[in-house]
């Protein structure tokens, strides 16, 4: 749990650095240019998580860091992703499936629910989908074969 919180904070903090170092470069906080700057900083954190130099360029799946970035870029869309993740997890007991569904929720929500006009944010959302599919390839294979591990939050699987 602590690692997940740190990973979320990493993505969020890297993205929000735009507020401290980008004001003179990017202009107003609601401009496309500022959002592009936020995305660039956040993507840097995600790529650093996926391909860390000190671990031989082999890192984790990056979902928590991506989530931190999504929180920073579009908080309402991030909350919708949390809702989808939670519902899928409670219904199916699969964390990986919840993560994948939440990843697909982000671009759909910014286009159809929140009507974002920032093209780079929409492109980023589509890249999130592709990245989650790539990093969860083995999970998808196990899901299709019925061999993915389930998580039992409130009771054991024997009850």
N, C-alpha and C positions, 0 to 999 in steps of 0.2 A: 504494500500500500504506500509506503514511504517513497519507494522508487517511482511509482506511478505519479505521485504528487510532484516529485522533483522533475520528472519528464514533462508534465503539463506546464509547470512553472518555467521550464527551459523554453518551450515553444512560445508561451505567452510573453515572457520577458524579452526574448529576442525580437519578437514582432513589435512590442511596445517601445523598443529602443528608438524607433522612428520619432517618437515624441521628444526625445532628448537630443538626438543628433541630426535630425532631418528637417527641422523647422525652416532653416535658411535655404535649404536645398529644394524642398518640395512644396512650400506654400501652405495653404489652409488644410486643416485636418480632414475635411470632407472631400478634398479634390481627388481625382483619379490618380494624379501623380503621387500624392501622399500614400494612398492605398497601395500603389505599386511598390513604393519604398518599404511599406510594412511587409508586403508579401515577399519581397526580396530578402529582407532580414529574417523573416520566419522560415523561408525555404532553406536558408543557410543553416539554421538550427536543426531542421529536420534532416537535411543531408548529412550534417555532422553526427546526428544520432544514428542514421542508417549505416554510415560508412566512417566510423571513428578512426582516426589516424593511429591512436595508441592501442587499438585492438585489431590491428591488421585489416582495417576497412571492413570488418564484419560486426554489424551492430544488431539492434533489435528491429521490431516491425515498425516502430515509429508512430503508432496510433496515438499514444498519449501526447507525444510532442506535437503531432498534427492537431490534436484536439486543443492543446494550449494555443496554438496558432489561430485556429478557427475561433476560439473564445475572444482572442484579441482583435480579429478582423471583423467578425460579425457575430456578436453575442447572441442575438435572438436565434439565428440559424444554429448556433452551437447548442442552445438549449433544446431546440427541436431534435437535434442529433442525439442528445442525451435521452430524451423521451423515447425515441425509436430504439436506441441501444437497450434501454431498460425493458421496454415491452418485449423485444425479441429475446433478450436474455431470460426474462421470467417465463415466457411461453415455451421456448425451445431448450433452455439450459445451456446454450452454446455461446460462449464469449466471442469466439471468432465470427460467428454469423451475425451477432449483434454489432460487432465492429464493422463488418462489411456493409451491413444495412445502414448503419449510421453514416458511413463514408459516402454512400450513394445518396443519402438524404441531404447532405450539405449542398451539392450543386443544384439539386431539384428544388430545394427550399429557397435558395438565393434567387433563382430564376422565377419560379412559379408562385411562391408565397411572399417573398420580400421584394421582388421585382428590382433586383440590382441592375443598375445601368452601367456598372464598371466592368468592361469586357475582360480585364485581367483577372478580376475576382471570379468571374464565371469560368474562364479558362483554368484558373487555379483549382476550382471545384472539380472540374473534369479530370485534372491531373491527380487530385486526391483519390478519385475512384480508381484510376489506373494503378497508382502506387499501392493502394490497399489490396487490389487484386494480385499484383505482383508479389507483395510481401506475404500474402496469405495463401499462396498457391498450394502449399502442402496441407493447410487447413481445409481448403476447398476439396482437395483430393480425398482427405479423410471424411469430410462431410458427405461426399458423394458415395463413398464406400460404407458409410454408417459406422465409422471407426473413430470419429472425433470425440474427444473427452467432453463430458458434460460437467457443469458446475451446479451443485445443489446448495442453494443459499439458505433455505429455511428448514430443510429437513434432509436426512440422509436418504440415499437411494434405496435403502433397505426398508424404509417406512412406507 
